[in-house]
Amino acid sequence: MSENSDRSQKLQALSGVSSHQKAQILAEALPYLQRYDNQTVVIKFGGHAMGDEALADAFAQDIVYLKLSGINPIVVHGGGPQIGAMLNKLQIKSEFVNGLRVTDKPTVEVVEMVLAGAINKQIVSAINRQGGKAVGICGKDANLMIAKRITEMPDPESNIMKAVDIGYVGDPEEVNPHIVEVISNSDLIPVIAPVGISRDGHTLNINADTFASALAAKMKAKRLLLLTDVAGVLDKDKKLIPQLTVAQARELIRNGTITGGMIPKIEGCIEVVEAGVEAVVIIDGRVPHCVLLELFTEHGVGTLVGKSEDPALT
């Protein structure tokens, strides 16, 4: 599609919106544009949105609009289902321990090939098709993410740390964001695969949420957005909780409102906020244009975790 044709389609789409509605949209968005001007926002892209072409295109549009609005978006992506599909195709058995994929030598080679290769370039291409200038890298580039192998994990029942051998799976140990800053401070958009490097030169598979959290904390990002396949944190009546302080989040874990896989996600949010990120938002990635809705509208589309109940965080 030519640039003129694409512009014509967008103008036709806007033709059904009245001048009053356009003014309302701009009036609502302007305060948020000022709040995030020249700020860094780290976005973890994963879940259902990655496998849905329409949602993936909407996400790519959102990222381009952020960049055009004077915001510095940094995309960190997952790819678990795609890795699983490739492992099955190659007849390599795979299993999980506490939600982390056991990654032996053949598996880590597939992980790097899929994450830093196929998936990364698909996202880069999607952003570029929408008019952006994306650049794909991984945590090994310029020693962006130096990690250490995970050798112990909490037992799910007792919560006591126990020794494990899950292969080449790592936790961030040192973040060197210079390469991301160079890219982000230009007109380019960094798209990062969560593959790291150990101090002894081994490739390590890193959970995408963990990778994005470590990067956001190091860069003191304004926001960390975690796209998921859930609406956010729900109360005991299954209603969305739009905002939580760190203290409230801890209390909801203690009283059993937050359970299962949401517990480590919220604990990670708390750590990131305490490390200096203003707020972390768990967003439903199944909602088209969820990134723009979260950042540029009054109510957002997920659960925000921040230090306090400051109205400016909503």
C-alpha positions in Angstrom: 0.0 0.0 0.0 1.3 3.4 -1.0 1.8 6.2 1.6 -0.8 8.3 -0.1 -3.3 5.4 -0.1 -2.6 4.7 3.6 -3.1 8.4 4.5 -6.4 8.4 2.5 -7.7 5.4 4.4 -6.9 7.1 7.7 -8.6 10.3 6.7 -11.7 8.3 5.6 -11.8 6.6 9.0 -11.7 10.0 10.7 -14.4 11.4 8.5 -17.1 9.7 10.7 -15.9 11.5 13.8 -17.4 14.9 14.4 -15.3 18.0 15.1 -16.7 18.0 18.7 -15.6 14.4 19.2 -12.2 15.1 17.8 -11.8 18.1 20.2 -12.9 16.0 23.1 -10.3 13.3 22.2 -7.5 15.9 21.9 -8.6 17.6 25.2 -8.4 14.4 27.1 -5.1 13.3 25.6 -3.2 16.6 25.9 -2.5 16.4 29.7 -1.1 12.9 29.3 1.0 14.0 26.3 2.6 16.6 28.6 3.1 14.1 31.4 5.0 11.7 29.3 6.8 14.1 27.0 10.4 12.9 26.6 9.9 10.1 29.2 10.9 6.5 28.8 8.1 3.9 28.8 9.1 0.2 28.8 6.5 -2.1 27.3 6.5 -5.9 27.6 4.7 -7.3 24.6 3.4 -10.9 25.0 0.5 -13.1 25.4 -2.5 -13.4 23.0 -1.7 -10.1 21.3 1.4 -11.6 19.8 -0.5 -14.3 18.0 -3.3 -12.2 16.7 -2.5 -10.3 13.5 -5.0 -7.5 14.1 -3.9 -6.9 17.7 -0.2 -7.1 16.7 -0.8 -4.4 14.1 -2.7 -2.2 16.6 0.2 -2.6 19.1 2.7 -1.6 16.4 0.5 1.5 15.6 0.5 2.4 19.3 4.3 2.2 19.5 4.7 4.5 16.5 2.2 7.0 17.9 4.1 7.1 21.2 7.4 7.8 19.4 5.7 10.5 17.3 4.3 12.0 20.5 7.7 12.6 22.0 7.8 9.5 24.2 10.6 7.0 24.2 9.0 3.5 23.9 11.2 0.5 24.6 9.7 -2.9 23.6 10.7 -6.1 25.3 8.9 -9.2 23.9 8.2 -12.7 24.9 7.6 -15.8 22.7 6.9 -18.8 24.8 4.2 -20.4 22.5 6.4 -19.9 19.4 9.4 -21.5 21.2 7.2 -24.4 22.2 6.0 -24.9 18.6 9.6 -24.9 17.2 10.7 -27.3 19.9 7.8 -29.7 19.0 8.7 -29.3 15.3 12.3 -30.3 16.1 11.1 -33.1 18.4 12.9 -31.6 21.4 11.1 -32.3 24.6 10.4 -29.4 26.9 9.2 -29.1 30.5 8.6 -26.4 33.1 9.6 -25.9 36.7 7.7 -23.2 38.6 6.7 -21.6 35.3 10.2 -21.5 33.9 11.2 -23.6 30.8 13.9 -26.1 31.5 16.6 -25.0 29.0 19.4 -27.4 28.1 22.0 -26.7 25.4 19.8 -27.6 22.3 16.8 -25.8 23.8 18.7 -22.6 24.4 19.9 -22.5 20.8 16.2 -22.8 19.7 15.2 -20.1 22.2 17.8 -17.7 20.8 16.9 -18.5 17.2 13.2 -17.9 17.8 13.3 -14.9 20.2 16.3 -12.9 18.7 15.6 -14.1 15.2 12.1 -14.8 13.9 9.9 -13.1 16.6 12.1 -10.0 17.0 12.2 -9.3 13.3 8.4 -9.9 13.0 7.8 -7.1 15.6 10.4 -4.9 14.0 8.7 -5.3 10.6 5.3 -4.7 12.0 6.4 -1.4 13.6 8.2 -0.3 10.4 5.1 -1.1 8.3 3.2 1.4 10.5 5.7 4.2 9.7 8.1 3.7 12.6 11.9 2.9 12.5 12.4 -0.1 14.8 15.7 -1.8 15.5 15.9 -5.3 16.9 18.5 -6.3 19.5 18.8 -8.8 22.4 20.3 -8.7 25.8 23.6 -10.0 24.5 24.2 -6.9 22.4 26.7 -4.6 24.0 26.4 -6.7 27.2 22.9 -5.1 27.7 21.8 -7.9 30.1 24.4 -9.8 32.0 22.7 -12.6 33.9 23.4 -15.4 36.3 22.0 -19.0 36.0 19.2 -19.8 38.3 20.3 -22.5 40.7 17.6 -22.3 43.4 13.9 -21.5 43.6 11.3 -21.3 46.3 9.3 -24.5 46.8 5.7 -23.8 45.9 4.3 -25.4 49.0 6.8 -24.4 51.7 8.3 -21.3 50.0 11.7 -22.5 51.2 14.5 -22.1 48.7 15.6 -25.3 47.1 18.4 -26.2 44.7 17.3 -26.7 41.1 18.9 -27.4 37.8 16.9 -25.9 35.0 19.8 -25.4 32.6 20.5 -22.1 30.8 17.9 -20.0 32.5 19.0 -16.7 34.0 18.1 -13.8 36.3 19.4 -10.3 35.5 22.6 -9.5 37.4 23.9 -6.4 35.7 22.1 -4.1 33.2 24.1 -1.9 30.8 21.5 0.2 29.0 23.9 2.3 26.9 22.9 0.7 23.6 19.2 1.1 24.4 19.8 4.8 25.3 21.6 5.4 22.0 18.8 3.9 20.0 16.0 5.5 22.0 17.5 9.0 21.9 17.4 9.0 18.1 14.3 8.5 15.9 14.6 4.8 16.3 12.6 2.4 18.5 14.4 -0.5 20.3 12.8 -3.9 20.2 14.5 -6.3 22.6 14.6 -10.1 22.8 15.0 -11.4 26.4 18.1 -13.3 25.8 21.1 -12.5 28.1 24.7 -13.5 28.5 26.5 -14.9 31.6 29.9 -13.6 32.7 31.4 -16.8 31.4 29.9 -16.3 28.0 26.9 -18.6 28.0 23.6 -17.6 26.4 20.8 -17.5 29.0 17.0 -17.5 28.6 15.4 -14.8 30.7 11.7 -14.5 31.5 10.4 -11.5 29.5 8.6 -9.9 32.5 11.8 -10.2 34.5 13.9 -8.8 31.7 11.6 -5.8 31.2 11.4 -5.1 34.9 15.2 -5.0 35.3 15.6 -2.7 32.3 12.8 -0.4 33.5 14.3 -0.2 37.0 17.8 0.6 35.7 16.6 3.3 33.3 14.2 4.8 35.9 11.4 4.6 33.4 8.2 6.6 33.9 6.1 3.5 33.3 6.5 -0.2 32.8 3.5 -1.7 31.0 3.1 -5.5 31.2 0.7 -6.8 28.5 -1.0 -10.0 29.6 -4.1 -12.2 28.9 -6.0 -11.0 31.9 -7.9 -7.7 32.6 -5.6 -6.9 35.6 -5.9 -7.6 39.3 -9.4 -8.6 40.4 -11.0 -8.3 43.8 -12.9 -11.1 45.5 -16.0 -10.2 43.5 -14.0 -10.6 40.3 -14.1 -6.9 39.6 -11.1 -5.0 38.2 -9.0 -3.1 40.7 -7.8 0.0 38.7 -5.1 1.1 41.2 -3.1 -0.3 44.1 -0.4 1.1 46.3 2.5 -1.1 47.2 1.0 -1.6 50.7 -2.4 -2.5 49.3 -0.9 -5.0 46.9 1.0 -6.7 49.7 -2.2 -6.9 51.8 -4.1 -8.5 48.9 -1.5 -11.1 48.6 -1.6 -11.7 52.4 -5.4 -12.0 52.6 -5.6 -14.3 49.5 -7.3 -11.9 47.1 -4.3 -12.1 44.8 -3.5 -15.8 44.1 -1.7 -18.2 41.7 0.4 -16.8 38.9 -0.6 -13.2 39.7 1.4 -13.3 43.0 4.9 -13.3 41.4 3.7 -10.7 38.8 2.6 -8.3 41.6 5.7 -9.0 43.6 7.7 -8.1 40.6 5.7 -4.9 40.2 6.4 -4.0 43.8 10.1 -4.5 43.3 10.2 -2.3 40.2 8.3 0.5 41.9 10.6 0.4 44.9 13.5 0.5 42.5 12.4 3.9 41.2 9.9 3.4 38.4 6.9 5.6 39.0 4.3 2.9 38.3 3.8 -0.5 36.8 0.6 -1.3 34.9 -0.8 -4.8 34.2 -2.7 -4.4 31.0 -5.1 -6.7 29.0 -3.3 -7.1 25.8 -6.4 -8.5 24.2 -7.9 -5.0 24.1 -7.0 -3.2 20.8 -4.8 -0.2 21.3 -4.5 -1.0 25.0 -1.2 0.9 25.2 -2.7 4.2 24.0 -5.8 3.7 26.1 -3.7 3.2 29.2 -1.4 6.1 28.7 -3.7 8.7 27.1 -7.1 8.2 28.7 -8.4 9.0 32.2 -9.3 5.5 33.3 -6.8 3.3 31.5 -7.3 -0.4 30.9 -5.6 -2.3 33.6 -4.3 -2.3 37.2 -1.7 0.3 38.1 0.7 -0.4 41.0 2.4 2.7 42.5 3.9 3.9 45.7 1.0 5.9 46.8 -2.6 6.9 45.9 -1.3 10.0 44.1 -4.1 11.1 41.7 -1.3 11.9 39.1 -0.7 8.2 38.8 -4.1 7.4 37.5 
